[in-house]
Amino acid sequence: MSKMPATALDERYSDPAAVATSWDQTRAVLEGAELFWISTVRADGRPHVTPVVAVWSGDALWFTTGANEQKYANLRANQHVVLTTGCNSWEDGLDIVVEGRASHVTDAERLPGIAAAFTAKWGGRWRFTVRDGGFRHSDSGVMCEVFEVLPLRVFAHAKGDPSGATTHRF
């Protein structure tokens, strides 16, 4: 069962004719997005932004990273993240910003379902096997750490005429 957030149009950043973007519309963009940009914070406070492949499953965004990557080091010290997706056009589309905490998941009971979600979304291009509390790429054998982001707030920025800014709070 999907959590239903409180949804409100932010009139400060919306055209007078705009209406709030529904959670169903927002979730559809999260489910279909091929690429997200994740923002984390380095130990010295500087931001770090990098693209990631992610899946929306079970009311959360899931992504992977290598244990030697900068975002993994950042997440060990500070779990607060922002993930964004959308398009870079001005006149149309729906840009999404997800704020939440990234939790490292090693539970062997939960990981197979998430591996299956990656395989299903990507038609087999991203295939993982569960091993040692993480994922192993089926093609390359590279190990990945798995993270779940439960959203606290999701912002949906509808572009075009009328444009509108919606906030979904969990």
Sequence and secondary structure as in RCSB ss.txt:
>XXXX:A:sequence
MSKMPATALDERYSDPAAVATSWDQTRAVLEGAELFWISTVRADGRPHVTPVVAVWSGDALWFTTGANEQKYANL
RANQHVVLTTGCNSWEDGLDIVVEGRASHVTDAERLPGIAAAFTAKWGGRWRFTVRDGGFRHSDSGVMCEVFEVL
PLRVFAHAKGDPSGATTHRF
>XXXX:A:secstr
     EEEE GGGS TT     HHHHHHHHHH S EEEEEE TTS EEEEEE EEEETTEEEEEE TTSHHHHHH
HH  EEEEEE  S SSS EEEEEEEEEEEE  TTTHHHHHHHHHHHTTTSS EEEETTEEEETTT  EEEEEEEE
EEEEEEEE SSS EEEEEE 
